[in-house]
């Protein structure tokens, strides 16, 4: 699981049936201090996230299947939360 920032949306008019009606977003991976790591992934949206949102992302196929309620979907990465803020205790790093 990691924090990310939505930086784009994928438009695919033809896709696997299990992805019908689902939004695929481009998510930039962030370090715990919200610094961009220079790597991005494609993730299926399950929470109505949008470009610019800070999001919580699951990057495990089996977790993605559970979240999406599908058996063996062609999905590895799912956005499972829109993050309002991250609170850290002083000296936690």
N, C-alpha and C positions, 0 to 999 in steps of 0.2 A: 504494500500500500504506500502511496506517496502523495505529496501535495503537487499540484500543477496549476498552470494558468492556461485557460482556453485561448488559443491564438488564431483559430480558424475553424471553418466548417467544410466538410467534404460533401460534395453533391454527386450522387451516383444514382442515375435513373434506372440502372439495371443492377440488381444485387441479389444475394441469396435470400430465399423466402423468409428465413428467420430474422432478417434485418428489415423486412418491410415495415414502414412506418417509424423506423427508429433513426434518430439523428446520430451521425458520426462526426466527432469533433477532433480537431488537432490540439493536443495538449502539450505544452512545454513543461518539462520536468523541472522542479525547483528543489534546491537544497533546503534543509530545515530553517535557514535564515531567510528564505524566500529569494535567494539569489538564483538566477537561471543557470541550469547545468549544461546548456547548449545541446540538449537532446530533446526530441519530441516524439510522441506516439499518437496513433489513432485510437480513439476510445469511443465506445458506444455510450450514449447519454441515457441515464435512467432517471434523471432528476430535473430535467428541463433547464440545464445549464446553458450558458451562452458565451459569446466572445467577450473576453475581459474578466470572466469570473475566476476566482480562486477555487479550486475544486479538490476533492478527495478522490483518489483513483485506486481501484483494485486492479492489479496486473497479474492475475493468476486465472488460468482457464477454468478451473473447477469453481472458484468463487464467482466468476463471471456467469457461469451457467446457473448457479443458485440465484444470484441477483436477478437474472433475466427470466427465471422460471422456465428454462429450456433444458432439454437433455442434449448434450453434445453439440452446442451451437458453435459456429465458426467464429467464436469471439474469445479473445484473451483479455482485453482491457475494457473496464467499465467505469464510468464516472458515477460514484455512489453518493456524493454529497457536494453541496455548494457551501464553502467555508465562509462564515461571517467574520471570524477573527481567530487568531491563534494566541493563547495566553501561555506564557512561559514563566517559570519561577526564576528569580534572580540567581545567577550562578549555576544555572542548569546546563551550561555548556562549558 
